[in-house]
Amino acid sequence: MSGHYRVRWFEEGDLPAYIRGLNENLYDEYDEARFKWKMVDSPFSLGFVSIAVVEQAGKPVAFNSFLPLMVRRGRDIFSIVQGCDGFVEPKHRRMGLFQETLKFAFRELAEKGPQMLMGFNFAGSAGAAQKVGSMLTCDFVALAAKSTDFKRFDRGDGVEIDFCSLDELHDLYEIWAKTTLQLHYYRTPKYLRWRYSHPIRRSSFYRIQEGGDTGYATVSLERDGTSNALFLEDYSSILHKPQVLSAFIKHVLDEGEPVNEVYLTEATGSQMSDVAQRLGFVPDHYNTLIMKNIRGLEESGKRLYRDGVELSDIGNWRIVSSDVF
C-alpha cells in the first residue's frame, strides 16, 4: 500500500461517507439507524466502533466492518468478529486497500479478545481475504421462492404452530444448546433482543410441535414496495422435515400480511438447503464463508482448530440466515 494511505479505526466524522458509500455499493436504504443498530448497540461490542477505515489526505476512501459476536459449543464460549459492510471508493480500487484493512484488524484485534474472523464474502472480497491468510471453507446460498408457490400447500396434519415470546424462544434454544456439540452463534437474551430490533424488519417468534418434537422458528418481514419480503431467520432442526417447513411457511403466509417472496440462507448441500429446494426455493446468490485465526487457534494446512474441534469443517457448525450479517 502506498505511503499516502493510512489505516485507522472509525471516527464519528466518517459516518456520512460510510452511509453514502454503502448506499452506492451494497444497500438501497442504509442509514444512521441501521448503523447504530448494527455497530453501536450490539451487546458484544468491543467498546468502540470496530470498522477499519483507510484514509487519504484525511479523507476516508475505504471501509471494512468487523462485527463482534460470540460462538458457543456446549459450555464453551469464545469471541469472534464477522466481517461485513465493506467497500472501496471506485478510484481507489486495485490498490490493495481491502487487504490492508484486514491486516490492520488482525493486528489490532489480537489484543482485544476475538480469536477468529468469519465472513460471508462475495467472490472478489473472498479472494482478497485469502491473500492475507483467510481460509475458504464452503459456499452459502441465498434461496428464494415466490409466495404464490406455497398456495398448493396445506397447513400440515399434525403440525402445531403458535406464537411465542422472545423469552420462550430463548428457552427452546437453551434446551438445544446445552446438549449439542455443534458450534453456533451464542443467543443470549440480550443478543436476541438486539438481533430482532432491526430498524426495517418486524420479527415474530413461533413454537412448533410435530410428532412429539418441539422446535422454534423466527421470521422477519421487510417492506418490498407495496408488499413484504419474508425472511426465515432462525429455526431448529424440526424445520428440516419437508412437511413441517411447508406447513410453517403456509401458516405464516396465511396470517394476512402481503408477501412477495420468501428467503432463507443455508450452506450449499445442507439438509435444510436440499429440503427448501425440493419445496421450490431456487438459488438467488452465493457467498463464500471465510475464516482466519486472529489469536490462539491451531492451524494445520488449510484447516483451523480450537481445542481439537475443526472450526473450518462446516459440518461442525449450525449456521442459519440470521447469522449472515
SULURSUL-V163647 format. One record per residue. N is the residue number from 1. PHI is phi in radians with two decimals (none if undefined). PSI is psi in radians with two decimals (NA if undefined). OMEGA is omega as a letter, one per 30 degrees, with the letter a starting at -180 (NA if undefined). Layout:
N_PHI_PSI_OMEGA ; N_PHI_PSI_OMEGA
This chain:
1_none_2.35_a ; 2_-1.07_2.59_a ; 3_-1.13_-0.22_a ; 4_-1.52_0.09_l ; 5_-1.85_2.60_l ; 6_-2.39_2.41_l ; 7_-1.86_2.39_a ; 8_-2.69_3.04_l ; 9_-1.41_2.78_a ; 10_-1.02_2.48_l ; 11_-2.16_2.74_a ; 12_-0.94_-0.66_a ; 13_-1.22_-0.17_l ; 14_-1.38_-0.24_a ; 15_-1.03_-0.80_a ; 16_-1.02_-0.74_l ; 17_-1.18_-0.62_l ; 18_-1.16_-0.83_l ; 19_-1.11_-0.79_l ; 20_-1.05_-0.81_a ; 21_-1.14_-0.68_l ; 22_-1.15_-0.68_l ; 23_-1.21_-0.47_l ; 24_-1.46_-0.40_a ; 25_-2.04_-0.54_a ; 26_-2.27_-0.62_a ; 27_-2.09_2.86_l ; 28_-1.70_-0.50_a ; 29_-2.59_0.91_l ; 30_-1.34_2.36_a ; 31_-2.55_-3.06_a ; 32_-1.11_-0.59_l ; 33_-1.11_-0.74_l ; 34_-1.19_-0.69_l ; 35_-1.03_-0.83_a ; 36_-1.11_-0.75_l ; 37_-1.04_-0.83_a ; 38_-1.40_-0.78_a ; 39_-1.88_-0.16_a ; 40_-1.98_-0.79_a ; 41_-1.49_-0.09_a ; 42_-0.92_2.31_a ; 43_-1.20_-0.25_a ; 44_-1.84_0.43_a ; 45_-0.95_2.55_l ; 46_-1.50_0.05_l ; 47_1.70_0.02_l ; 48_-2.68_2.90_l ; 49_-1.37_1.88_a ; 50_-1.53_1.16_l ; 51_-2.08_2.12_l ; 52_-1.41_2.34_a ; 53_-2.16_2.32_l ; 54_-1.78_2.23_l ; 55_-2.07_2.67_l ; 56_-2.27_2.12_a ; 57_0.91_0.71_l ; 58_1.41_0.00_a ; 59_-1.88_2.21_l ; 60_-1.22_2.30_a ; 61_-2.21_-0.12_l ; 62_-2.71_2.54_a ; 63_-2.38_2.59_l ; 64_-2.61_2.10_a ; 65_-1.65_2.53_l ; 66_-2.27_1.76_a ; 67_-1.49_2.10_l ; 68_-1.26_2.33_l ; 69_-2.48_2.96_l ; 70_-2.12_2.45_l ; 71_-1.93_2.47_a ; 72_-2.23_2.52_l ; 73_-2.51_1.79_a ; 74_1.12_-2.09_l ; 75_-1.65_-0.06_a ; 76_-1.54_2.18_a ; 77_-2.30_2.31_l ; 78_-2.52_2.82_a ; 79_-1.65_2.43_l ; 80_-2.37_3.07_l ; 81_-2.24_2.58_l ; 82_-1.93_2.18_l ; 83_-1.25_2.39_a ; 84_-2.82_2.89_l ; 85_0.84_1.06_l ; 86_-2.10_2.66_l ; 87_-2.80_2.79_l ; 88_-2.16_2.32_l ; 89_-0.99_2.45_a ; 90_-0.88_-0.76_a ; 91_-1.35_-0.06_l ; 92_-1.94_0.18_l ; 93_-1.33_2.83_a ; 94_1.11_0.47_l ; 95_-1.95_0.07_a ; 96_1.37_0.31_a ; 97_-1.24_-0.65_l ; 98_-1.07_-0.74_l ; 99_-1.10_-0.63_l ; 100_-1.17_-0.60_l ; 101_-1.13_-0.63_l ; 102_-1.18_-0.81_l ; 103_-1.02_-0.76_l ; 104_-1.05_-0.83_a ; 105_-1.10_-0.73_a ; 106_-1.07_-0.74_l ; 107_-1.14_-0.84_a ; 108_-1.23_-0.72_a ; 109_-1.36_-0.32_a ; 110_-1.03_-0.44_a ; 111_-1.81_0.11_a ; 112_-2.05_0.11_l ; 113_2.08_-0.86_a ; 114_-1.06_2.42_l ; 115_-1.69_-0.35_a ; 116_-2.62_2.61_l ; 117_-1.75_2.34_l ; 118_-2.13_2.70_l ; 119_-2.85_2.49_l ; 120_-1.84_1.60_a ; 121_-1.79_2.56_l ; 122_-1.19_2.90_a ; 123_-0.95_-0.82_a ; 124_-1.11_-0.80_a ; 125_-1.28_-0.50_l ; 126_-1.13_-0.70_l ; 127_-1.12_-0.71_l ; 128_-1.15_-0.69_l ; 129_-1.12_-0.66_l ; 130_-1.12_-0.59_a ; 131_-1.15_-0.38_l ; 132_-1.89_0.43_l ; 133_1.75_0.04_l ; 134_-1.30_2.56_l ; 135_-1.66_2.36_l ; 136_-1.56_2.04_a ; 137_-1.75_-0.86_a ; 138_-2.92_3.01_l ; 139_-1.78_2.55_l ; 140_-2.00_2.48_a ; 141_-2.07_2.28_l ; 142_-1.48_2.14_a ; 143_-1.89_2.50_a ; 144_-2.36_2.59_l ; 145_-2.52_2.51_l ; 146_-1.24_2.42_l ; 147_-1.05_-0.53_a ; 148_-1.16_-0.35_l ; 149_-1.13_-0.35_a ; 150_-1.65_0.03_l ; 151_-1.12_-0.45_a ; 152_-1.37_-0.18_a ; 153_-1.55_2.62_l ; 154_-1.79_-3.11_a ; 155_-1.21_-0.30_l ; 156_1.55_1.95_l ; 157_-1.13_2.33_l ; 158_1.45_0.04_l ; 159_-1.81_2.05_a ; 160_-1.84_2.23_a ; 161_-2.27_2.18_a ; 162_-2.43_2.60_l ; 163_-1.06_2.60_l ; 164_-2.42_2.88_l ; 165_-1.42_2.91_l ; 166_-1.12_-0.62_l ; 167_-1.12_-0.72_l ; 168_-1.13_-0.68_l ; 169_-1.03_-0.78_l ; 170_-1.10_-0.68_l ; 171_-1.07_-0.75_l ; 172_-1.14_-0.69_l ; 173_-1.07_-0.78_a ; 174_-1.10_-0.65_l ; 175_-1.01_-0.75_l ; 176_-1.27_-0.79_a ; 177_-1.15_-0.52_a ; 178_-1.25_-0.33_a ; 179_-2.01_-0.34_a ; 180_-1.32_2.66_l ; 181_-1.80_0.15_l ; 182_-1.45_2.40_l ; 183_-1.25_2.49_l ; 184_-2.84_2.86_l ; 185_-1.24_2.28_a ; 186_-1.26_2.09_a ; 187_-1.76_1.33_l ; 188_-1.25_2.83_l ; 189_-0.97_-0.72_l ; 190_-1.10_-0.70_l ; 191_-1.10_-0.80_a ; 192_-1.11_-0.73_l ; 193_-1.09_-0.70_l ; 194_-1.21_-0.84_a ; 195_-1.02_-0.64_a ; 196_-1.82_0.48_l ; 197_-1.91_0.46_a ; 198_-0.92_2.34_a ; 199_-1.07_-0.49_a ; 200_-2.10_0.24_l ; 201_-2.19_2.53_l ; 202_-1.96_2.16_a ; 203_-1.91_2.60_l ; 204_-2.34_2.63_a ; 205_-2.15_2.51_a ; 206_-2.38_2.51_l ; 207_-1.74_2.34_a ; 208_-2.20_2.32_l ; 209_-2.25_2.42_l ; 210_-2.82_2.20_l ; 211_0.96_0.64_a ; 212_1.52_-0.14_l ; 213_-1.68_2.50_l ; 214_-2.16_2.35_l ; 215_-2.57_-2.92_a ; 216_-2.54_2.87_l ; 217_-2.69_2.63_l ; 218_-2.20_2.34_l ; 219_-2.20_2.72_l ; 220_-2.33_2.51_l ; 221_-1.86_2.33_l ; 222_-2.22_2.31_a ; 223_-1.03_2.32_a ; 224_-2.38_1.47_a ; 225_1.20_-2.15_l ; 226_-1.59_0.01_a ; 227_-2.22_-2.72_a ; 228_-2.33_2.74_l ; 229_-1.78_2.39_a ; 230_-1.86_2.17_a ; 231_-1.92_2.14_l ; 232_-1.47_1.73_a ; 233_-1.45_-0.86_a ; 234_-2.56_2.63_a ; 235_-2.94_2.63_l ; 236_-1.58_3.07_a ; 237_-1.16_-0.18_l ; 238_-1.04_-0.47_l ; 239_-1.39_-0.04_l ; 240_-1.26_-0.24_l ; 241_-1.44_2.17_a ; 242_-0.96_-0.70_a ; 243_-1.18_-0.51_l ; 244_-1.37_-0.77_l ; 245_-1.06_-0.81_a ; 246_-1.16_-0.72_l ; 247_-1.12_-0.68_a ; 248_-1.16_-0.85_a ; 249_-1.09_-0.74_l ; 250_-1.04_-0.75_l ; 251_-1.04_-0.83_a ; 252_-1.14_-0.74_a ; 253_-1.14_-0.54_a ; 254_-1.36_-0.06_a ; 255_-1.29_-0.21_l ; 256_1.99_-0.32_l ; 257_-1.24_2.29_l ; 258_-1.18_2.28_a ; 259_-2.31_2.31_l ; 260_-1.52_-0.94_a ; 261_-2.38_2.76_l ; 262_-2.07_2.36_a ; 263_-2.24_2.59_l ; 264_-2.67_2.78_a ; 265_-2.19_2.32_a ; 266_-2.56_2.79_l ; 267_-1.12_2.43_l ; 268_-1.07_2.36_l ; 269_1.45_-0.02_l ; 270_-1.26_2.85_l ; 271_-1.05_-0.75_a ; 272_-1.16_-0.68_l ; 273_-1.09_-0.76_l ; 274_-1.13_-0.76_l ; 275_-1.09_-0.80_a ; 276_-1.07_-0.72_a ; 277_-1.23_-0.52_l ; 278_-1.17_-0.46_l ; 279_-1.54_-0.02_l ; 280_2.01_-0.04_l ; 281_-1.21_2.52_l ; 282_-2.24_2.64_l ; 283_-1.07_2.35_l ; 284_-1.80_-0.87_l ; 285_-2.79_2.92_a ; 286_-2.12_2.63_l ; 287_-2.31_2.67_l ; 288_-1.83_2.26_l ; 289_-1.43_2.12_l ; 290_-1.96_2.67_l ; 291_-2.41_2.56_l ; 292_-2.57_2.24_l ; 293_-1.15_2.22_l ; 294_-1.73_-0.78_l ; 295_-2.81_2.46_l ; 296_1.40_-0.04_a ; 297_-1.65_2.83_a ; 298_-1.69_2.35_l ; 299_-2.07_2.34_l ; 300_-2.46_1.89_a ; 301_1.08_-2.15_l ; 302_-1.83_0.54_l ; 303_-2.15_2.64_a ; 304_-2.24_2.31_a ; 305_-2.25_2.66_l ; 306_-2.42_2.06_a ; 307_0.88_0.74_l ; 308_1.47_-0.09_l ; 309_-1.70_2.24_a ; 310_-1.37_1.94_l ; 311_-1.27_-0.51_a ; 312_-1.43_0.03_l ; 313_-1.68_1.92_a ; 314_-1.10_-0.35_l ; 315_-1.13_-0.30_l ; 316_-1.57_0.03_a ; 317_-2.02_2.72_l ; 318_-2.09_1.89_a ; 319_-2.17_2.25_a ; 320_-2.18_-3.14_a ; 321_-0.98_-0.70_a ; 322_-1.19_-0.22_l ; 323_-1.50_-0.16_a ; 324_-1.72_1.76_a ; 325_-1.65_NA_NA
